Amino acid sequence: MNQKISVVFHMGPVVFLDFFRAPFLRAYGEVRNDLFFRNAAVGEFLWYRFLAPYVQTCWDYKWSDLCASTLNQMFYGPSMFVTPDDFQVILQTWPASVSARNIMHWAQMLTDGQLRFQMYDYGTNCTKRTRFYETCNQQVYGSLIPPEYDLGKITVPQVMLEGELDIMSVPEDVKEQIKRLTNAKIIELVYEKYGHMDYVWDRNMRHAVDIVDLTFRFGQGTF
């Protein structure tokens, strides 16, 4: 795989959830609400089709600024670049559903008590089958405990794009990632006043220039 990729860009990378600061998602994982999805066999988190009627309140211009601020404080960190007009457009597709298993995996790592970047924990009961535990660790991994991802196997250059106001991807997390990427060239870029979603929501996209420049720098001969 290392031979097939020229460079990897991480826009607000989140790996080690021990450092996570987003209050809503952190609280969600700490109280293990993910167990509800497992027991209820629910496959989605943040269903847009169910939340849309409530989100539509924020379409009103007088509420959009307050809604944007509340959303960013709960999930992403304050954004200095998304206007009320932009937020009304964003709300036409946000919140987008995410896999419940993805959220369960986050909760597992957050409550693990160890600084590990581990694979999904299927449990150790190989006889009982449920929607999210259709197998067990022994059958999938050959061990009772899910193995960790070995970041030392990565040799491709890694570009870490960090937002100064990001509460999901925080400096301690990025520092731990870099420490474990022992065989890869690392480039760190920190963007002033950036929140987590400014990489996709900011119309100016200051980071786009850096991405294009570094793509050509590391991807010579691939175009």
N, C-alpha and C positions, 0 to 999 in steps of 0.2 A: 504494500500500500504506500509506503514512503516514496517509492520510485514513481508513483502515479500522480503525486501532488507536489506542486511547486512551492506553495505558501498557504498558511492557514490564518484567517483573520477571525479573532474572537471579539465580538462586539458586546461588551459587558458580560464576560464569562463568569458563570456561577458553577462551582464544583463542590467546594467544601462548605456545607450548610451550617457548620458550627459558627461561622462568622456572619451568617445571614442577618440582615437588619429589617427587612420588610415586615412590619408588625402583623399584618393580616395573615400572610402565608406562614410566618414563623409560628404564630399562635395556633394556626390550623394544624401544623405538623406536630407541635408539642403535645396537644391534647389527643392526638391520634384519631382525628376525625376521618382519616382515610379508612379506618376499619368499617365505617358506615358503608362505604362504597363496596368493600369486599363482601360484607354480610348481605347487602341489598342487591348485589350483582348489578350495580349501576356502572356504566362504562364511560360516562362523560362527567367532567367537572366544568362548571360555569356554562350551562346550557343557554345559548343565546335565544333560542326560541321561547324559553320560559322567562328569561330575564328581560327580554326586549320591552315588554309593557312598562316595566319599572324604569328602565334606562331611558325611555322616551321622554320622561320628565325633564331630563337634562338637555333635550333638544331645544327647549325654550332658551332663547339667548340670555335671559336674565339669570338663569340657573347654570349655564354652561361653564362659566368661570369657576364657580364654587364646586361644581361636580368634578371638573378637571383637577382642581387643587386637592380635593378629598381623595380621588382615585390615585393620584401620584403619591400622596403621603402614605397611603395604605400599601401600595405595591412597588412603586418604581423610584421614588425620589422626586423632588420638585423639578418641574420643567420650566425653563425661562424662555422657551422658544415656541411653544404650542399656544396659539391664540384661541379665543373662544370660537371663532369661525372654524378653525381647524378641528377643534374638538367636536363640533357638531357633525363634521364629516366622519371623524373617527368612530363616533357612536353608532354609525350605520352598520358597522361590522364588529364592534367591541361590545361585550366580551366574546371572544371566539372560544369555542369549546376546546378543551385539552383532555387528553387521555387520563382517565382516573388512575390507571396503573402508573403513569408518570408521576402523579401527585403522591401515590402510595410509595413509590421509590424515594421521592424527596423526604417523606415523613420517616421512612426507615433510616435513611442516612442522618437525618437531623436528630433522631432520638437514639442513635446507636451508641453514643457516649464515647466514640473513638473517632479520630480524624482519619476517616477512611473514604476512598472513592471506590465504592464496591458495586458489584452487579446486583440486580434485583433479587430480593430474598423471597423464594417460593415457599419457605417453611420446610420442615423436616418430616411432615406427615405424608407418607407416600401412598396411603390407602384412601384418604378422604379427598374428594375432588370438588373444587368450587370454581367459579368463573375466573378468579384471579389466582387461584392456587391449583391449576389443572395438572401440575406436576410437583416435584419436590427438588430440593437442592441436590440431593444425592444423585438423582437421575440426570439432572441438567449439568451439574458441575463436578460430580464425583466427590463431594465433600458436604459436611453439614452446614458450613458457613460459606456464603457467597464469596468468591475471590475478588480481589481488588483489581482495578484497571492499572496496568503498569505503564505510567506515563514516560518512563525511561526508554521505552521501545520506540518512541517517536523521535525521528531525526529531521523532519521537515521544519523549516523556519516558522516560528509562531509569532504573530503580531497581536499584542494585547491592547485593545482599545478600551480605555477606562474613563468613566464619567466621574467628575469631581463630586457630584451630588447623588450618585447612584447608591441606592440602599439595598439593592439585590446583589450586585457585584461590587464587593468592597475591597480595599487595598490588602487586607489580611488574607483574603481568599486568593487573590491574584498572586500574592507573594508565595503562598503555599504551592500553587500550581507551578510557578516558575521554579521553585526549589526542586520539584519532582520531575520537571522536564530537563533532565540532566544532559541529554544528548542533542538538544535542539537549540538553534540560534534564536534568541528572544529579542523582540523589539517592543518596548512599552511606549504607548502614546496616551497621555492624559488630557482630556478635554475639559476646559473650564466651564462650569455651570451646566454640564451635561447630566441629565437624569438617565435612567435605564432605557426608556423608550425613545429618547431623542435620536437614536441611531436610525429609526424608521419614521418618526413623526416630525422631526424638524425639517422644514422645507429647505433651509440653507445647507444642511448636511456638510458641515466643515470636514468631517472625517472622510467623505467620499473622495476628496482630492488625494488624501494620503493613501487610501486603498488603491486607487488607480496607479499612483506613482510606485507603490511597493509591488503591485502586481507585475508591472513591467520590469521592475528591478530584479525580482526573483524568478520571473517567468520567461526569461529570454529564450527564444527558440520554440516557445509553445503556442505562438500565434501565427 
